[in-house]
Amino acid sequence: MKPTLLILAAGMGSRYGKLKQLDGFGPNGETIIDYSLYDAIRSGFGKVVFVVRDAFKAEFESIFRKKLEGKIEMEFVSQELYKIPTGFSIHPDRQKPWGTAHAVWVAHEVIQEPFGVINADDYYGVEAFDQLATFLKDEQKGSDYAVIAYHLQNTLSEHGTVNRGVCQADPSGYLADIEECVKIRQYEDGIIRFPDGEGFRTLTPETLVSMNMWGFQPSFFQYFEENFSEFLRNHGQELTSEYYIPTLVDYLIKGDVLNINIIDTASDWFGVTYQEDRPFVVEKLRSLIQKGVYPTNLW
């Protein structure tokens, strides 16, 4: 069975200033999603599921159906505030959905096979897709999940701070913890730091971080409903509480439910958090095309 790729594209890009999921960076207006899809198809993924918002679902679907028809199976689902497990009410003034784990769960009706998860606005690289597809096709992995872990030095922005999930391994090499570190940047002295209490902590360039590229089994949806229900009981009436993928992963690790494999990748990564990142992304893609990694016309 071919694995599925789930693309988280429901974010509105407040720091970027517009809907960056559909911004063109390639020579013919290709989005970052286009390059991820190209890599996924040649790595052996058989279906793509887009998680979007109702407000731009029709536009999104019309664009990608034209490009992908006959190349890969497609599904489009919406992440909206009202899409939660039954039996819960929400605060009438709440406006935003419930975070990345919730974004994955809204696709539960269209995914019955092992699946990978990525952000729409991140470029993950050819090797990473090959590694993820290989993991998801490996039946001996059973119920295991995986995180594709990047070297921190390859994920920083020159135009501002970044937030990264720092991966910690247990003695067996499985994921023991993801620590969310915020406002990370490389300073003029070359040292990577982030605020910690009244001071700063340093991180090495080789520190492994999660860029929200995951390998999951369909059991994700069951575990989500169990733990998210508890989350809603405790935080469901809050206006801005969110439930992220690492929150669920931490619950599964601490409960000894399953193993999370850390897949160390040397793959190139880049993304667009700020408008100032745009020229860098355009140049990176141009360079990859020149090297023959991608054709000038993807589709």
Residue pairs with C-beta under 8 A, 6 or more apart in sequence:
1 46
1 113
1 114
2 44
2 45
2 46
2 47
2 113
2 137
3 44
3 45
3 46
3 113
3 114
3 115
3 116
3 133
3 136
3 137
4 45
4 46
4 47
4 48
4 49
4 111
4 113
4 114
4 115
4 116
5 36
5 37
5 40
5 45
5 47
5 48
5 49
5 115
5 116
5 117
5 118
6 48
6 49
6 51
6 104
6 107
6 111
6 115
6 116
6 117
6 118
7 33
7 36
7 48
7 49
7 50
7 51
7 118
7 119
7 120
8 51
8 100
8 103
8 104
8 117
8 118
8 119
8 120
8 212
9 21
9 33
9 50
9 51
9 52
9 60
9 120
10 51
10 52
10 53
10 78
10 79
10 97
10 103
11 21
11 119
11 120
11 121
12 19
12 53
13 19
13 20
13 21
13 121
15 273
15 274
16 23
16 121
16 272
16 273
16 274
16 275
17 275
19 56
20 121
20 272
21 31
21 32
21 33
21 60
21 120
21 121
22 31
22 56
22 59
22 60
22 63
23 31
23 272
23 278
24 30
24 31
25 31
25 32
25 272
25 278
25 281
25 282
25 285
26 34
26 35
26 285
26 289
26 298
27 285
27 286
27 289
27 296
28 296
28 297
28 298
30 285
30 298
32 120
32 121
32 122
32 123
32 271
32 272
32 281
33 64
33 120
34 67
34 298
34 299
35 123
35 285
35 294
35 298
36 118
36 120
36 122
36 123
36 124
36 129
37 48
37 67
37 68
37 72
38 294
38 298
39 124
39 125
39 126
39 129
40 48
40 72
40 116
40 129
40 133
41 71
41 72
42 129
43 126
43 129
43 130
43 132
43 133
44 133
44 137
45 72
45 116
45 129
45 133
46 72
46 73
47 72
47 73
47 74
47 75
47 113
48 68
48 72
48 73
48 74
48 75
49 74
49 75
49 76
49 77
49 107
49 110
49 111
49 115
50 60
50 61
50 64
50 74
50 75
50 76
50 77
51 77
51 78
51 79
51 103
51 104
51 106
51 107
52 60
52 76
52 77
52 78
52 79
53 78
53 79
53 80
54 78
54 80
57 76
57 78
60 76
61 76
64 74
65 74
67 299
68 74
68 299
71 299
75 107
75 110
77 106
77 107
77 109
77 110
78 106
79 97
79 102
79 103
79 106
80 97
80 106
81 90
81 94
81 95
81 96
81 97
81 98
82 90
83 97
83 102
83 106
84 90
84 98
84 102
84 228
84 232
85 225
85 228
85 229
85 232
87 229
88 229
88 232
88 233
88 236
89 236
90 236
90 237
91 236
91 237
91 238
91 239
93 239
94 238
94 239
94 240
95 239
96 240
96 242
97 103
98 228
98 241
98 242
98 243
99 242
99 243
99 244
99 247
100 212
100 242
100 244
100 245
101 224
101 228
101 243
101 244
101 245
101 247
101 248
102 224
102 228
102 242
102 243
104 117
104 216
104 220
104 224
104 245
105 220
105 221
105 224
105 225
105 228
108 221
111 218
111 221
112 218
113 218
114 136
114 137
114 215
114 216
114 217
114 218
115 136
115 215
115 216
115 218
116 132
116 133
116 136
116 213
116 214
116 215
116 216
117 212
117 213
117 214
117 215
117 216
117 245
118 124
118 212
118 213
119 211
119 212
119 213
119 271
121 271
121 272
122 211
122 212
122 213
122 269
122 270
122 271
123 268
123 269
123 270
123 271
123 281
123 284
123 285
124 148
124 211
124 213
124 267
124 269
125 265
125 267
125 268
125 269
126 267
126 293
127 265
127 266
127 267
128 148
128 150
128 213
128 265
128 267
128 269
131 148
131 263
131 265
131 267
132 146
132 148
132 213
132 215
132 263
135 141
135 146
135 215
135 261
135 263
136 215
141 261
143 217
143 219
143 258
144 217
144 258
144 259
144 260
144 261
145 214
145 215
145 216
145 217
145 220
145 249
145 252
145 258
145 259
145 260
145 261
146 214
146 215
146 260
146 261
146 262
146 263
147 167
147 175
147 178
147 210
147 213
147 214
147 215
147 249
147 260
147 261
147 262
147 263
148 210
148 211
148 213
148 214
148 215
148 263
148 265
148 267
149 167
149 208
149 209
149 210
149 262
149 263
149 264
149 265
150 208
150 209
150 210
150 211
150 265
150 267
150 269
151 205
151 206
151 207
151 208
151 209
151 266
152 164
152 166
152 184
152 192
152 203
152 204
152 205
152 206
152 207
152 208
152 209
153 186
153 192
153 205
153 206
154 268
154 269
155 162
155 164
155 209
155 211
155 269
155 271
156 162
156 184
156 185
156 186
156 192
157 185
157 271
157 273
157 274
157 277
158 276
158 280
159 273
159 274
159 276
159 277
160 185
160 273
160 274
160 276
161 182
161 183
161 184
161 185
161 194
162 183
162 184
162 185
162 273
163 180
163 181
163 182
163 183
163 184
164 180
164 181
164 184
164 209
164 210
164 211
165 178
165 179
165 180
165 181
165 209
165 210
165 212
165 246
166 178
166 179
166 180
166 181
166 203
166 207
166 208
166 209
167 175
167 177
167 178
167 208
167 209
167 210
167 262
168 175
168 176
168 177
168 178
168 179
169 175
169 176
169 262
170 176
172 259
173 262
174 259
174 260
174 261
174 262
175 249
175 253
175 259
175 260
175 261
175 262
176 253
177 250
177 253
178 210
178 246
178 249
178 250
180 246
181 194
181 201
181 203
182 194
182 195
183 194
183 195
184 192
184 193
184 194
184 203
185 192
185 193
185 194
186 192
187 193
191 202
192 202
192 203
192 204
192 205
192 207
193 200
193 201
193 202
193 203
194 200
194 201
194 203
208 262
208 264
210 246
211 269
211 271
212 245
214 245
215 261
215 263
219 258
220 248
223 248
223 251
223 252
223 257
224 248
227 247
227 248
227 251
228 243
228 248
231 241
231 243
231 247
235 241
249 260
251 257
252 258
252 260
253 260
268 284
270 277
270 280
270 281
270 284
271 277
271 281
272 278
272 281
285 294
288 294
289 295
289 296
